[in-house]
Amino acid sequence: MKAIIQRVESARLFVEEKETGRIEHGLVALIGFGAKDTANLLERMVSKIINLRIFSDSTGKMGRSVADINAGIMLISQFTLYGKVVRGNRPDFTEALAPLPAKQLYEEIIALFKRTYTGPLVCGTFGSEMKVELCNDGPVTILIEMD
């Protein structure tokens, strides 16, 4: 499982050209599932994202998490995180999990976030055409990979 975490000042989500949610401060989390991923990785990933200390504390260091400041999380499914460009210029997505089990894991990770995170949560729609409009803060972008 892979996640790209972006600290943002604000973000808006559009699904099928309609705005479906926004956050004013927090994280945009792009989540991709690999062919070998199972549900046993979900709790660790959710915990890692919620507790990732990338917000400034009183000393100006990255010492606070999204939970510490009760900021928003925008969660987007992103199979293209598993695109490999080894030969040629077209990405190869064979390491991505097939759509049906990936959709199931995405729905499970959303449910876990809803159970464990009390701040604002905006979720994309699996398999839909989406646009994410965001203003990076920093910019701060972190890659999380779990096996």
N, CA, C and O atoms as a GROMACS GRO file, in nm:
protein
  588
    1MET      N    1   0.086  -0.116   0.000
    1MET     CA    2   0.000   0.000   0.000
    1MET      C    3   0.090   0.122   0.000
    1MET      O    4   0.193   0.126   0.068
    2LYS      N    5   0.050   0.220  -0.077
    2LYS     CA    6   0.125   0.345  -0.084
    2LYS      C    7   0.030   0.461  -0.059
    2LYS      O    8  -0.088   0.457  -0.092
    3ALA      N    9   0.087   0.565   0.001
    3ALA     CA   10   0.012   0.689   0.020
    3ALA      C   11   0.104   0.807  -0.003
    3ALA      O   12   0.217   0.810   0.046
    4ILE      N   13   0.056   0.903  -0.077
    4ILE     CA   14   0.123   1.032  -0.090
    4ILE      C   15   0.043   1.127  -0.002
    4ILE      O   16  -0.078   1.144  -0.022
    5ILE      N   17   0.110   1.188   0.094
    5ILE     CA   18   0.046   1.278   0.189
    5ILE      C   19   0.095   1.420   0.158
    5ILE      O   20   0.215   1.445   0.158
    6GLN      N   21   0.003   1.510   0.133
    6GLN     CA   22   0.036   1.650   0.108
    6GLN      C   23  -0.027   1.736   0.216
    6GLN      O   24  -0.147   1.730   0.240
    7ARG      N   25   0.057   1.818   0.281
    7ARG     CA   26   0.004   1.915   0.376
    7ARG      C   27  -0.049   2.032   0.294
    7ARG      O   28   0.021   2.087   0.209
    8VAL      N   29  -0.175   2.071   0.321
    8VAL     CA   30  -0.239   2.173   0.239
    8VAL      C   31  -0.298   2.285   0.324
    8VAL      O   32  -0.338   2.264   0.439
    9GLU      N   33  -0.303   2.403   0.266
    9GLU     CA   34  -0.376   2.515   0.327
    9GLU      C   35  -0.524   2.499   0.301
    9GLU      O   36  -0.607   2.535   0.384
   10SER      N   37  -0.557   2.444   0.183
   10SER     CA   38  -0.697   2.418   0.148
   10SER      C   39  -0.700   2.319   0.032
   10SER      O   40  -0.602   2.304  -0.041
   11ALA      N   41  -0.814   2.252   0.017
   11ALA     CA   42  -0.832   2.160  -0.095
   11ALA      C   43  -0.981   2.145  -0.123
   11ALA      O   44  -1.064   2.149  -0.032
   12ARG      N   45  -1.012   2.128  -0.251
   12ARG     CA   46  -1.150   2.103  -0.293
   12ARG      C   47  -1.151   1.980  -0.381
   12ARG      O   48  -1.058   1.957  -0.459
   13LEU      N   49  -1.256   1.900  -0.368
   13LEU     CA   50  -1.271   1.777  -0.445
   13LEU      C   51  -1.391   1.789  -0.537
   13LEU      O   52  -1.500   1.830  -0.496
   14PHE      N   53  -1.369   1.753  -0.663
   14PHE     CA   54  -1.474   1.751  -0.763
   14PHE      C   55  -1.487   1.608  -0.815
   14PHE      O   56  -1.388   1.549  -0.858
   15VAL      N   57  -1.608   1.554  -0.811
   15VAL     CA   58  -1.636   1.422  -0.866
   15VAL      C   59  -1.736   1.441  -0.978
   15VAL      O   60  -1.843   1.497  -0.958
   16GLU      N   61  -1.699   1.393  -1.096
   16GLU     CA   62  -1.784   1.409  -1.214
   16GLU      C   63  -1.824   1.556  -1.233
   16GLU      O   64  -1.939   1.587  -1.263
   17GLU      N   65  -1.726   1.646  -1.215
   17GLU     CA   66  -1.741   1.791  -1.236
   17GLU      C   67  -1.822   1.864  -1.129
   17GLU      O   68  -1.845   1.984  -1.141
   18LYS      N   69  -1.867   1.792  -1.024
   18LYS     CA   70  -1.941   1.857  -0.915
   18LYS      C   71  -1.855   1.860  -0.790
   18LYS      O   72  -1.794   1.760  -0.755
   19GLU      N   73  -1.852   1.975  -0.723
   19GLU     CA   74  -1.777   1.983  -0.598
   19GLU      C   75  -1.848   1.899  -0.492
   19GLU      O   76  -1.967   1.917  -0.466
   20THR      N   77  -1.772   1.806  -0.433
   20THR     CA   78  -1.832   1.716  -0.334
   20THR      C   79  -1.775   1.737  -0.194
   20THR      O   80  -1.825   1.678  -0.098
   21GLY      N   81  -1.672   1.819  -0.181
   21GLY     CA   82  -1.617   1.844  -0.049
   21GLY      C   83  -1.497   1.937  -0.053
   21GLY      O   84  -1.437   1.960  -0.158
   22ARG      N   85  -1.465   1.989   0.066
   22ARG     CA   86  -1.348   2.076   0.079
   22ARG      C   87  -1.297   2.070   0.221
   22ARG      O   88  -1.371   2.042   0.315
   23ILE      N   89  -1.167   2.098   0.234
   23ILE     CA   90  -1.106   2.116   0.365
   23ILE      C   91  -1.031   2.248   0.362
   23ILE      O   92  -0.982   2.290   0.258
   24GLU      N   93  -1.023   2.312   0.476
   24GLU     CA   94  -0.957   2.442   0.483
   24GLU      C   95  -0.812   2.432   0.526
   24GLU      O   96  -0.733   2.521   0.494
   25HIS      N   97  -0.775   2.329   0.597
   25HIS     CA   98  -0.638   2.310   0.642
   25HIS      C   99  -0.625   2.163   0.676
   25HIS      O  100  -0.713   2.106   0.739
   26GLY      N  101  -0.517   2.101   0.634
   26GLY     CA  102  -0.501   1.961   0.668
   26GLY      C  103  -0.418   1.883   0.571
   26GLY      O  104  -0.313   1.929   0.526
   27LEU      N  105  -0.465   1.763   0.539
   27LEU     CA  106  -0.391   1.670   0.455
   27LEU      C  107  -0.475   1.623   0.338
   27LEU      O  108  -0.595   1.598   0.351
   28VAL      N  109  -0.412   1.611   0.222
   28VAL     CA  110  -0.468   1.536   0.111
   28VAL      C  111  -0.389   1.406   0.106
   28VAL      O  112  -0.267   1.407   0.095
   29ALA      N  113  -0.459   1.293   0.115
   29ALA     CA  114  -0.397   1.161   0.116
   29ALA      C  115  -0.440   1.086  -0.009
   29ALA      O  116  -0.557   1.050  -0.024
   30LEU      N  117  -0.345   1.062  -0.099
   30LEU     CA  118  -0.368   0.980  -0.218
   30LEU      C  119  -0.328   0.838  -0.183
   30LEU      O  120  -0.212   0.814  -0.148
   31ILE      N  121  -0.421   0.744  -0.190
   31ILE     CA  122  -0.399   0.607  -0.144
   31ILE      C  123  -0.405   0.511  -0.262
   31ILE      O  124  -0.501   0.513  -0.340
   32GLY      N  125  -0.301   0.428  -0.275
   32GLY     CA  126  -0.298   0.325  -0.380
   32GLY      C  127  -0.277   0.188  -0.319
   32GLY      O  128  -0.204   0.173  -0.221
   33PHE      N  129  -0.340   0.089  -0.377
   33PHE     CA  130  -0.332  -0.048  -0.327
   33PHE      C  131  -0.257  -0.134  -0.427
   33PHE      O  132  -0.286  -0.133  -0.547
   34GLY      N  133  -0.160  -0.210  -0.375
   34GLY     CA  134  -0.082  -0.300  -0.459
   34GLY      C  135  -0.144  -0.437  -0.468
   34GLY      O  136  -0.231  -0.473  -0.389
   35ALA      N  137  -0.098  -0.514  -0.566
   35ALA     CA  138  -0.154  -0.646  -0.594
   35ALA      C  139  -0.147  -0.741  -0.476
   35ALA      O  140  -0.227  -0.834  -0.467
   36LYS      N  141  -0.052  -0.720  -0.385
   36LYS     CA  142  -0.036  -0.810  -0.270
   36LYS      C  143  -0.098  -0.755  -0.142
   36LYS      O  144  -0.089  -0.819  -0.037
   37ASP      N  145  -0.160  -0.638  -0.148
   37ASP     CA  146  -0.215  -0.575  -0.028
   37ASP      C  147  -0.340  -0.647   0.024
   37ASP      O  148  -0.421  -0.699  -0.053
   38THR      N  149  -0.351  -0.648   0.157
   38THR     CA  150  -0.468  -0.705   0.222
   38THR      C  151  -0.516  -0.608   0.330
   38THR      O  152  -0.450  -0.509   0.359
   39ALA      N  153  -0.630  -0.637   0.387
   39ALA     CA  154  -0.691  -0.549   0.487
   39ALA      C  155  -0.606  -0.535   0.613
   39ALA      O  156  -0.626  -0.440   0.690
   40ASN      N  157  -0.512  -0.627   0.637
   40ASN     CA  158  -0.432  -0.619   0.759
   40ASN      C  159  -0.338  -0.497   0.760
   40ASN      O  160  -0.283  -0.464   0.865
   41LEU      N  161  -0.320  -0.430   0.648
   41LEU     CA  162  -0.236  -0.310   0.642
   41LEU      C  163  -0.314  -0.182   0.673
   41LEU      O  164  -0.254  -0.078   0.702
   42LEU      N  165  -0.445  -0.188   0.667
   42LEU     CA  166  -0.527  -0.066   0.674
   42LEU      C  167  -0.513   0.008   0.806
   42LEU      O  168  -0.497   0.130   0.806
   43GLU      N  169  -0.520  -0.063   0.918
   43GLU     CA  170  -0.512   0.006   1.048
   43GLU      C  171  -0.380   0.078   1.065
   43GLU      O  172  -0.377   0.190   1.115
   44ARG      N  173  -0.270   0.015   1.023
   44ARG     CA  174  -0.139   0.080   1.033
   44ARG      C  175  -0.133   0.206   0.947
   44ARG      O  176  -0.078   0.307   0.990
   45MET      N  177  -0.189   0.199   0.826
   45MET     CA  178  -0.186   0.316   0.737
   45MET      C  179  -0.270   0.429   0.794
   45MET      O  180  -0.226   0.544   0.795
   46VAL      N  181  -0.389   0.398   0.842
   46VAL     CA  182  -0.475   0.501   0.900
   46VAL      C  183  -0.406   0.566   1.019
   46VAL      O  184  -0.405   0.689   1.030
   47SER      N  185  -0.350   0.487   1.106
   47SER     CA  186  -0.279   0.540   1.222
   47SER      C  187  -0.162   0.628   1.181
   47SER      O  188  -0.140   0.735   1.238
   48LYS      N  189  -0.086   0.582   1.083
   48LYS     CA  190   0.030   0.658   1.037
   48LYS      C  191  -0.013   0.794   0.982
   48LYS      O  192   0.051   0.895   1.012
   49ILE      N  193  -0.119   0.798   0.904
   49ILE     CA  194  -0.165   0.925   0.846
   49ILE      C  195  -0.217   1.019   0.954
   49ILE      O  196  -0.183   1.137   0.955
   50ILE      N  197  -0.300   0.968   1.043
   50ILE     CA  198  -0.359   1.051   1.148
   50ILE      C  199  -0.253   1.106   1.243
   50ILE      O  200  -0.265   1.218   1.292
   51ASN      N  201  -0.149   1.028   1.269
   51ASN     CA  202  -0.047   1.067   1.367
   51ASN      C  203   0.081   1.123   1.308
   51ASN      O  204   0.175   1.154   1.382
   52LEU      N  205   0.088   1.136   1.177
   52LEU     CA  206   0.206   1.189   1.109
   52LEU      C  207   0.229   1.333   1.152
   52LEU      O  208   0.143   1.419   1.131
   53ARG      N  209   0.344   1.360   1.211
   53ARG     CA  210   0.371   1.493   1.266
   53ARG      C  211   0.439   1.580   1.160
   53ARG      O  212   0.561   1.582   1.148
   54ILE      N  213   0.355   1.653   1.084
   54ILE     CA  214   0.410   1.740   0.980
   54ILE      C  215   0.354   1.882   0.988
   54ILE      O  216   0.367   1.961   0.895
   55PHE      N  217   0.291   1.913   1.102
   55PHE     CA  218   0.241   2.049   1.124
   55PHE      C  219   0.327   2.115   1.231
   55PHE      O  220   0.374   2.049   1.324
   56SER      N  221   0.348   2.244   1.216
   56SER     CA  222   0.436   2.317   1.308
   56SER      C  223   0.381   2.322   1.449
   56SER      O  224   0.261   2.339   1.471
   57ASP      N  225   0.473   2.306   1.545
   57ASP     CA  226   0.437   2.324   1.685
   57ASP      C  227   0.478   2.465   1.728
   57ASP      O  228   0.513   2.547   1.644
   58SER      N  229   0.475   2.492   1.857
   58SER     CA  230   0.504   2.627   1.907
   58SER      C  231   0.649   2.670   1.884
   58SER      O  232   0.680   2.788   1.889
   59THR      N  233   0.738   2.573   1.858
   59THR     CA  234   0.878   2.607   1.832
   59THR      C  235   0.907   2.619   1.683
   59THR      O  236   1.020   2.649   1.644
   60GLY      N  237   0.805   2.595   1.599
   60GLY     CA  238   0.824   2.603   1.455
   60GLY      C  239   0.870   2.473   1.392
   60GLY      O  240   0.893   2.469   1.271
   61LYS      N  241   0.884   2.367   1.471
   61LYS     CA  242   0.925   2.236   1.418
   61LYS      C  243   0.801   2.154   1.385
   61LYS      O  244   0.692   2.180   1.434
   62MET      N  245   0.821   2.053   1.300
   62MET     CA  246   0.711   1.963   1.266
   62MET      C  247   0.688   1.870   1.384
   62MET      O  248   0.749   1.764   1.394
   63GLY      N  249   0.599   1.910   1.474
   63GLY     CA  250   0.577   1.832   1.593
   63GLY      C  251   0.432   1.799   1.620
   63GLY      O  252   0.400   1.735   1.721
   64ARG      N  253   0.342   1.842   1.532
   64ARG     CA  254   0.199   1.817   1.554
   64ARG      C  255   0.139   1.741   1.436
   64ARG      O  256   0.183   1.754   1.322
   65SER      N  257   0.039   1.663   1.468
   65SER     CA  258  -0.030   1.582   1.367
   65SER      C  259  -0.161   1.649   1.327
   65SER      O  260  -0.203   1.747   1.389
   66VAL      N  261  -0.223   1.595   1.226
   66VAL     CA  262  -0.355   1.643   1.183
   66VAL      C  263  -0.456   1.626   1.297
   66VAL      O  264  -0.547   1.707   1.313
   67ALA      N  265  -0.440   1.520   1.375
   67ALA     CA  266  -0.529   1.497   1.490
   67ALA      C  267  -0.506   1.601   1.599
   67ALA      O  268  -0.601   1.647   1.663
   68ASP      N  269  -0.381   1.639   1.619
   68ASP     CA  270  -0.348   1.739   1.722
   68ASP      C  271  -0.415   1.873   1.696
   68ASP      O  272  -0.452   1.944   1.789
   69ILE      N  273  -0.429   1.906   1.568
   69ILE     CA  274  -0.486   2.037   1.534
   69ILE      C  275  -0.629   2.026   1.481
   69ILE      O  276  -0.689   2.126   1.441
   70ASN      N  277  -0.683   1.904   1.480
   70ASN     CA  278  -0.820   1.879   1.434
   70ASN      C  279  -0.845   1.936   1.294
   70ASN      O  280  -0.948   1.999   1.268
   71ALA      N  281  -0.750   1.913   1.206
   71ALA     CA  282  -0.760   1.963   1.068
   71ALA      C  283  -0.828   1.857   0.980
   71ALA      O  284  -0.856   1.746   1.024
   72GLY      N  285  -0.854   1.895   0.856
   72GLY     CA  286  -0.924   1.807   0.764
   72GLY      C  287  -0.834   1.706   0.696
   72GLY      O  288  -0.714   1.728   0.680
   73ILE      N  289  -0.894   1.597   0.655
   73ILE     CA  290  -0.827   1.496   0.573
   73ILE      C  291  -0.913   1.474   0.449
   73ILE      O  292  -1.034   1.453   0.459
   74MET      N  293  -0.849   1.479   0.333
   74MET     CA  294  -0.915   1.445   0.208
   74MET      C  295  -0.851   1.316   0.158
   74MET      O  296  -0.730   1.312   0.136
   75LEU      N  297  -0.930   1.212   0.140
   75LEU     CA  298  -0.884   1.080   0.104
   75LEU      C  299  -0.926   1.048  -0.039
   75LEU      O  300  -1.044   1.051  -0.072
   76ILE      N  301  -0.827   1.017  -0.124
   76ILE     CA  302  -0.852   0.992  -0.266
   76ILE      C  303  -0.789   0.860  -0.307
   76ILE      O  304  -0.671   0.838  -0.280
   77SER      N  305  -0.864   0.772  -0.372
   77SER     CA  306  -0.805   0.649  -0.426
   77SER      C  307  -0.719   0.684  -0.547
   77SER      O  308  -0.757   0.769  -0.628
   78GLN      N  309  -0.603   0.618  -0.559
   78GLN     CA  310  -0.507   0.659  -0.662
   78GLN      C  311  -0.426   0.538  -0.708
   78GLN      O  312  -0.314   0.518  -0.662
   79PHE      N  313  -0.482   0.457  -0.800
   79PHE     CA  314  -0.412   0.338  -0.846
   79PHE      C  315  -0.284   0.374  -0.921
   79PHE      O  316  -0.194   0.291  -0.931
   80THR      N  317  -0.275   0.494  -0.973
   80THR     CA  318  -0.157   0.532  -1.051
   80THR      C  319  -0.030   0.542  -0.967
   80THR      O  320   0.079   0.557  -1.022
   81LEU      N  321  -0.042   0.534  -0.834
   81LEU     CA  322   0.078   0.529  -0.750
   81LEU      C  323   0.159   0.403  -0.779
   81LEU      O  324   0.277   0.395  -0.747
   82TYR      N  325   0.096   0.304  -0.840
   82TYR     CA  326   0.164   0.180  -0.874
   82TYR      C  327   0.208   0.175  -1.021
   82TYR      O  328   0.244   0.069  -1.070
   83GLY      N  329   0.205   0.287  -1.089
   83GLY     CA  330   0.253   0.292  -1.227
   83GLY      C  331   0.404   0.288  -1.231
   83GLY      O  332   0.470   0.368  -1.164
   84LYS      N  333   0.459   0.197  -1.309
   84LYS     CA  334   0.604   0.188  -1.326
   84LYS      C  335   0.639   0.225  -1.470
   84LYS      O  336   0.572   0.184  -1.565
   85VAL      N  337   0.744   0.303  -1.482
   85VAL     CA  338   0.792   0.342  -1.614
   85VAL      C  339   0.937   0.295  -1.625
   85VAL      O  340   1.031   0.372  -1.602
   86VAL      N  341   0.954   0.168  -1.659
   86VAL     CA  342   1.087   0.110  -1.672
   86VAL      C  343   1.130   0.110  -1.818
   86VAL      O  344   1.238   0.158  -1.852
   87ARG      N  345   1.044   0.057  -1.902
   87ARG     CA  346   1.070   0.055  -2.046
   87ARG      C  347   0.968   0.145  -2.114
   87ARG      O  348   0.851   0.144  -2.079
   88GLY      N  349   1.012   0.220  -2.210
   88GLY     CA  350   0.920   0.307  -2.283
   88GLY      C  351   0.871   0.421  -2.196
   88GLY      O  352   0.933   0.456  -2.096
   89ASN      N  353   0.760   0.479  -2.238
   89ASN     CA  354   0.706   0.596  -2.169
   89ASN      C  355   0.564   0.577  -2.116
   89ASN      O  356   0.508   0.669  -2.056
   90ARG      N  357   0.507   0.462  -2.138
   90ARG     CA  358   0.372   0.436  -2.088
   90ARG      C  359   0.383   0.362  -1.955
   90ARG      O  360   0.451   0.260  -1.946
   91PRO      N  361   0.316   0.411  -1.851
   91PRO     CA  362   0.322   0.343  -1.722
   91PRO      C  363   0.260   0.203  -1.729
   91PRO      O  364   0.161   0.180  -1.798
   92ASP      N  365   0.321   0.112  -1.656
   92ASP     CA  366   0.273  -0.024  -1.641
   92ASP      C  367   0.208  -0.035  -1.503
   92ASP      O  368   0.273  -0.008  -1.402
   93PHE      N  369   0.082  -0.073  -1.499
   93PHE     CA  370   0.008  -0.078  -1.373
   93PHE      C  371  -0.014  -0.220  -1.322
   93PHE      O  372  -0.106  -0.243  -1.243
   94THR      N  373   0.067  -0.315  -1.366
   94THR     CA  374   0.045  -0.455  -1.327
   94THR      C  375   0.066  -0.478  -1.178
   94THR      O  376   0.017  -0.578  -1.125
   95GLU      N  377   0.136  -0.389  -1.107
   95GLU     CA  378   0.155  -0.405  -0.963
   95GLU      C  379   0.038  -0.348  -0.881
   95GLU      O  380   0.035  -0.364  -0.759
   96ALA      N  381  -0.056  -0.283  -0.948
   96ALA     CA  382  -0.175  -0.229  -0.879
   96ALA      C  383  -0.274  -0.342  -0.853
   96ALA      O  384  -0.285  -0.437  -0.931
   97LEU      N  385  -0.346  -0.330  -0.744
   97LEU     CA  386  -0.451  -0.426  -0.711
   97LEU      C  387  -0.565  -0.414  -0.812
   97LEU      O  388  -0.596  -0.303  -0.857
   98ALA      N  389  -0.627  -0.524  -0.847
   98ALA     CA  390  -0.741  -0.524  -0.940
   98ALA      C  391  -0.853  -0.436  -0.884
   98ALA      O  392  -0.865  -0.420  -0.762
   99PRO      N  393  -0.936  -0.378  -0.972
   99PRO     CA  394  -1.037  -0.281  -0.928
   99PRO      C  395  -1.134  -0.329  -0.820
   99PRO      O  396  -1.158  -0.254  -0.725
  100LEU      N  397  -1.189  -0.447  -0.828
  100LEU     CA  398  -1.288  -0.490  -0.728
  100LEU      C  399  -1.229  -0.504  -0.588
  100LEU      O  400  -1.287  -0.450  -0.494
  101PRO      N  401  -1.117  -0.575  -0.570
  101PRO     CA  402  -1.061  -0.580  -0.436
  101PRO      C  403  -1.006  -0.444  -0.390
  101PRO      O  404  -1.006  -0.414  -0.270
  102ALA      N  405  -0.958  -0.362  -0.484
  102ALA     CA  406  -0.910  -0.228  -0.446
  102ALA      C  407  -1.026  -0.142  -0.396
  102ALA      O  408  -1.010  -0.068  -0.299
  103LYS      N  409  -1.140  -0.152  -0.461
  103LYS     CA  410  -1.257  -0.077  -0.416
  103LYS      C  411  -1.297  -0.120  -0.275
  103LYS      O  412  -1.332  -0.037  -0.191
  104GLN      N  413  -1.293  -0.250  -0.250
  104GLN     CA  414  -1.328  -0.302  -0.117
  104GLN      C  415  -1.232  -0.247  -0.012
  104GLN      O  416  -1.276  -0.205   0.095
  105LEU      N  417  -1.100  -0.247  -0.040
  105LEU     CA  418  -1.004  -0.194   0.056
  105LEU      C  419  -1.023  -0.044   0.075
  105LEU      O  420  -1.010   0.007   0.187
  106TYR      N  421  -1.055   0.027  -0.031
  106TYR     CA  422  -1.078   0.171  -0.020
  106TYR      C  423  -1.200   0.198   0.069
  106TYR      O  424  -1.196   0.287   0.154
  107GLU      N  425  -1.306   0.122   0.051
  107GLU     CA  426  -1.424   0.139   0.136
  107GLU      C  427  -1.393   0.104   0.282
  107GLU      O  428  -1.446   0.168   0.373
  108GLU      N  429  -1.309   0.004   0.303
  108GLU     CA  430  -1.271  -0.033   0.439
  108GLU      C  431  -1.184   0.074   0.504
  108GLU      O  432  -1.199   0.102   0.623
  109ILE      N  433  -1.093   0.134   0.427
  109ILE     CA  434  -1.008   0.237   0.486
  109ILE      C  435  -1.090   0.362   0.518
  109ILE      O  436  -1.063   0.429   0.618
  110ILE      N  437  -1.188   0.393   0.436
  110ILE     CA  438  -1.278   0.506   0.466
  110ILE      C  439  -1.352   0.478   0.598
  110ILE      O  440  -1.361   0.565   0.684
  111ALA      N  441  -1.403   0.356   0.613
  111ALA     CA  442  -1.475   0.320   0.735
  111ALA      C  443  -1.384   0.332   0.857
  111ALA      O  444  -1.427   0.377   0.963
  112LEU      N  445  -1.259   0.291   0.844
  112LEU     CA  446  -1.163   0.303   0.955
  112LEU      C  447  -1.138   0.449   0.991
  112LEU      O  448  -1.134   0.484   1.108
  113PHE      N  449  -1.120   0.534   0.889
  113PHE     CA  450  -1.102   0.677   0.916
  113PHE      C  451  -1.224   0.732   0.989
  113PHE      O  452  -1.210   0.809   1.084
  114LYS      N  453  -1.342   0.695   0.945
  114LYS     CA  454  -1.464   0.746   1.008
  114LYS      C  455  -1.476   0.702   1.152
  114LYS      O  456  -1.530   0.775   1.236
  115ARG      N  457  -1.427   0.582   1.184
  115ARG     CA  458  -1.433   0.532   1.321
  115ARG      C  459  -1.326   0.592   1.411
  115ARG      O  460  -1.346   0.606   1.531
  116THR      N  461  -1.211   0.629   1.353
  116THR     CA  462  -1.098   0.668   1.437
  116THR      C  463  -1.061   0.815   1.431
  116THR      O  464  -0.983   0.862   1.514
  117TYR      N  465  -1.114   0.889   1.335
  117TYR     CA  466  -1.075   1.029   1.322
  117TYR      C  467  -1.197   1.119   1.343
  117TYR      O  468  -1.300   1.101   1.278
  118THR      N  469  -1.184   1.215   1.432
  118THR     CA  470  -1.299   1.301   1.466
  118THR      C  471  -1.300   1.431   1.388
  118THR      O  472  -1.399   1.504   1.394
  119GLY      N  473  -1.193   1.462   1.317
  119GLY     CA  474  -1.188   1.586   1.240
  119GLY      C  475  -1.263   1.574   1.108
  119GLY      O  476  -1.319   1.468   1.078
  120PRO      N  477  -1.264   1.682   1.029
  120PRO     CA  478  -1.331   1.679   0.899
  120PRO      C  479  -1.269   1.574   0.806
  120PRO      O  480  -1.146   1.562   0.798
  121LEU      N  481  -1.353   1.500   0.736
  121LEU     CA  482  -1.308   1.396   0.644
  121LEU      C  483  -1.386   1.408   0.514
  121LEU      O  484  -1.509   1.408   0.513
  122VAL      N  485  -1.313   1.420   0.403
  122VAL     CA  486  -1.373   1.426   0.270
  122VAL      C  487  -1.316   1.308   0.192
  122VAL      O  488  -1.194   1.288   0.191
  123CYS      N  489  -1.402   1.232   0.126
  123CYS     CA  490  -1.356   1.113   0.054
  123CYS      C  491  -1.396   1.117  -0.092
  123CYS      O  492  -1.506   1.159  -0.127
  124GLY      N  493  -1.303   1.074  -0.176
  124GLY     CA  494  -1.332   1.061  -0.318
  124GLY      C  495  -1.418   0.939  -0.345
  124GLY      O  496  -1.444   0.859  -0.256
  125THR      N  497  -1.462   0.927  -0.469
  125THR     CA  498  -1.544   0.815  -0.511
  125THR      C  499  -1.460   0.722  -0.597
  125THR      O  500  -1.410   0.762  -0.702
  126PHE      N  501  -1.445   0.600  -0.554
  126PHE     CA  502  -1.360   0.504  -0.624
  126PHE      C  503  -1.404   0.489  -0.770
  126PHE      O  504  -1.522   0.472  -0.799
  127GLY      N  505  -1.308   0.495  -0.861
  127GLY     CA  506  -1.334   0.472  -1.002
  127GLY      C  507  -1.397   0.587  -1.077
  127GLY      O  508  -1.424   0.576  -1.196
  128SER      N  509  -1.421   0.698  -1.010
  128SER     CA  510  -1.484   0.813  -1.075
  128SER      C  511  -1.378   0.909  -1.128
  128SER      O  512  -1.263   0.908  -1.085
  129GLU      N  513  -1.420   0.991  -1.222
  129GLU     CA  514  -1.336   1.099  -1.271
  129GLU      C  515  -1.337   1.207  -1.164
  129GLU      O  516  -1.441   1.265  -1.133
  130MET      N  517  -1.219   1.235  -1.108
  130MET     CA  518  -1.209   1.333  -1.000
  130MET      C  519  -1.106   1.439  -1.034
  130MET      O  520  -1.012   1.416  -1.109
  131LYS      N  521  -1.128   1.555  -0.976
  131LYS     CA  522  -1.030   1.662  -0.981
  131LYS      C  523  -1.009   1.709  -0.838
  131LYS      O  524  -1.104   1.723  -0.761
  132VAL      N  525  -0.883   1.734  -0.804
  132VAL     CA  526  -0.848   1.784  -0.672
  132VAL      C  527  -0.779   1.918  -0.692
  132VAL      O  528  -0.676   1.927  -0.760
  133GLU      N  529  -0.836   2.019  -0.633
  133GLU     CA  530  -0.777   2.152  -0.638
  133GLU      C  531  -0.721   2.179  -0.499
  133GLU      O  532  -0.793   2.173  -0.400
  134LEU      N  533  -0.590   2.207  -0.492
  134LEU     CA  534  -0.531   2.226  -0.360
  134LEU      C  535  -0.424   2.333  -0.361
  134LEU      O  536  -0.366   2.366  -0.464
  135CYS      N  537  -0.401   2.386  -0.243
  135CYS     CA  538  -0.293   2.481  -0.220
  135CYS      C  539  -0.197   2.414  -0.123
  135CYS      O  540  -0.226   2.403  -0.004
  136ASN      N  541  -0.081   2.371  -0.175
  136ASN     CA  542   0.019   2.306  -0.089
  136ASN      C  543   0.067   2.402   0.018
  136ASN      O  544   0.078   2.522  -0.005
  137ASP      N  545   0.095   2.348   0.134
  137ASP     CA  546   0.147   2.425   0.246
  137ASP      C  547   0.291   2.380   0.269
  137ASP      O  548   0.314   2.271   0.321
  138GLY      N  549   0.385   2.461   0.233
  138GLY     CA  550   0.527   2.430   0.253
  138GLY      C  551   0.609   2.442   0.125
  138GLY      O  552   0.691   2.533   0.118
  139PRO      N  553   0.593   2.360   0.028
  139PRO     CA  554   0.513   2.237   0.025
  139PRO      C  555   0.577   2.126   0.109
  139PRO      O  556   0.699   2.115   0.120
  140VAL      N  557   0.489   2.046   0.168
  140VAL     CA  558   0.531   1.928   0.241
  140VAL      C  559   0.458   1.809   0.178
  140VAL      O  560   0.335   1.803   0.178
  141THR      N  561   0.536   1.714   0.126
  141THR     CA  562   0.481   1.595   0.063
  141THR      C  563   0.559   1.475   0.114
  141THR      O  564   0.682   1.472   0.105
  142ILE      N  565   0.488   1.376   0.167
  142ILE     CA  566   0.549   1.258   0.227
  142ILE      C  567   0.495   1.133   0.158
  142ILE      O  568   0.375   1.121   0.134
  143LEU      N  569   0.586   1.039   0.126
  143LEU     CA  570   0.548   0.911   0.070
  143LEU      C  571   0.551   0.807   0.183
  143LEU      O  572   0.650   0.794   0.254
  144ILE      N  573   0.440   0.734   0.199
  144ILE     CA  574   0.434   0.626   0.295
  144ILE      C  575   0.411   0.496   0.217
  144ILE      O  576   0.319   0.487   0.136
  145GLU      N  577   0.497   0.397   0.242
  145GLU     CA  578   0.480   0.266   0.179
  145GLU      C  579   0.472   0.159   0.287
  145GLU      O  580   0.552   0.159   0.381
  146MET      N  581   0.376   0.069   0.273
  146MET     CA  582   0.359  -0.040   0.369
  146MET      C  583   0.356  -0.172   0.294
  146MET      O  584   0.293  -0.184   0.188
  147ASP      N  585   0.423  -0.270   0.350
  147ASP     CA  586   0.423  -0.405   0.292
  147ASP      C  587   0.360  -0.502   0.388
  147ASP      O  588   0.350  -0.621   0.357
   0.00000   0.00000   0.00000
